């Protein structure tokens, strides 16, 4: 080889070394005996010791057996011609340990044979810590979703189950493998899918939907539950799936129903309370042009005497028995309520006065036959809407006036609001 050729090689090598020095990453070259034969200045700084203590020594001699065990497989693959990488926690500098990723790649000679391997180290400590935190959070979330006692699912835009938790598996009686990937309608059945489908479609349109229903839960029997359908938006604001969560609201629902019933129902007689009764009258009069109604004001005859002679407990028995008798005397669509004291109101959808008169007599007979332990009668006044009144207040007033007229005539009779008030 001529002197000029040697000088050319030296120039190229020098240029390469200057380039490697300029790269702000630790770079090392290792021979077949795993000895360090070259390293740049960033590598010296990274190793934390002088260059003369590094060159000619093996990786195990420099960093110890644990470091070599982490690198051994990657070195073997690089000497076989592959480019690989591995991660390890660096502890050799005396500073707090930091994670690094080391890339190992082969160095070829002129004949294409691997004569050495090169290593480049990258500090990935912050990325590893962030990844570990994310993985820890995911594990916590997985434990939460698996152990929460309420069914959770995630379905895609085609309503196919992508995720189910343990509670959902228990509720369906199917394994996760039998559920994931299947259309939710196929899993839950056609009838239930048709019931739930509108809520899924609303969620797919971007709306959060709540739906309460009475259903059978495994090992618990019929229970009130509430399911929430929450849309999952991507970064562009498109709905890509739906989360569903179902919680048991049985006790809460029963308590609410009891509260509503206590407001709507009279505690003694279990017919409608005065407040609920007036609401029904308002609603009925509002549509009376299309659906005429009749209102019957029922006042018991001689009730004060029952209280005076037998006591208020006996009077309560009479009121409860009369309320039951009136409720049984009308259709399920009709309304019976306690207006106050021994006064009741019956509201029925009737088209004419003749039908109202017939029902009035039927109500009188129902009161007479009420199993209350004593003889009791009633005075009944009735009026029709819209024939006799077109407001709730006027309808009640007309029937009330007719009731008092019936009582003045001796009671135990029914009187329409337009009938004569004396004889």
WOUR-V607965 format. One record per backbone hydrogen bond with DSSP energy under -1.0 kcal/mol. CO is the residue of the C=O (numbers start at 0). NH is the residue of the N-H. If there is no record, write none. Layout:
# WOUR-V607965
co/nh
CO/NH
CO/NH
This chain:
# WOUR-V607965
co/nh
1/5
2/6
3/7
4/8
5/9
6/10
7/11
8/12
9/13
10/14
11/15
12/16
13/17
14/18
15/19
16/20
17/21
22/24
25/120
26/39
27/118
28/36
28/37
29/116
30/33
33/58
34/30
35/55
37/28
39/43
40/44
41/45
42/46
43/47
43/48
49/52
50/53
50/54
53/56
56/35
57/61
58/62
59/63
63/67
64/68
65/69
66/70
67/71
70/74
71/75
72/76
73/77
74/78
76/81
77/80
83/103
85/101
87/99
89/97
97/89
98/123
99/87
100/121
101/85
102/119
103/83
104/117
106/114
106/115
108/111
112/108
115/106
116/29
117/104
118/27
119/102
121/100
123/127
124/128
125/129
126/130
127/131
128/132
129/133
130/134
131/135
132/136
133/137
134/138
135/139
136/140
137/141
138/142
139/143
140/144
141/145
142/146
143/147
150/245
151/164
152/243
153/161
153/162
154/241
155/158
158/183
159/155
160/180
162/153
164/168
165/169
166/170
167/171
168/172
175/179
178/181
181/160
182/186
183/187
184/188
188/192
189/193
190/194
191/195
192/196
195/198
195/199
196/200
197/201
198/202
199/203
200/204
201/206
202/205
208/228
210/226
212/224
214/222
216/219
216/220
220/216
222/214
223/248
224/212
225/246
226/210
227/244
228/208
229/242
231/239
233/236
237/233
240/231
241/154
242/229
243/152
244/227
246/225
248/252
249/253
250/254
251/255
252/256
253/257
254/258
255/259
256/260
257/261
258/262
259/263
260/264
263/272
265/269
270/265
271/337
272/276
273/277
274/278
275/279
276/280
277/281
278/282
279/283
280/284
281/285
284/287
286/290
292/384
293/347
294/382
295/345
296/380
297/343
298/378
301/305
302/306
303/307
304/308
305/309
306/310
310/314
311/315
312/316
313/317
314/318
315/319
316/320
317/321
318/322
319/323
320/324
321/325
322/326
323/327
324/328
330/333
334/346
335/271
336/344
339/342
341/299
342/338
342/339
343/297
344/336
345/295
346/334
347/293
351/355
352/356
353/357
354/358
355/359
356/360
357/361
358/362
359/363
360/364
361/365
362/366
363/367
364/368
366/369
369/371
376/300
378/298
379/414
380/296
381/416
382/294
383/387
383/388
384/292
390/394
391/395
392/396
393/397
394/398
395/399
396/400
397/401
398/402
399/403
400/404
401/405
402/406
403/407
404/408
405/410
406/409
412/379
414/381
415/418
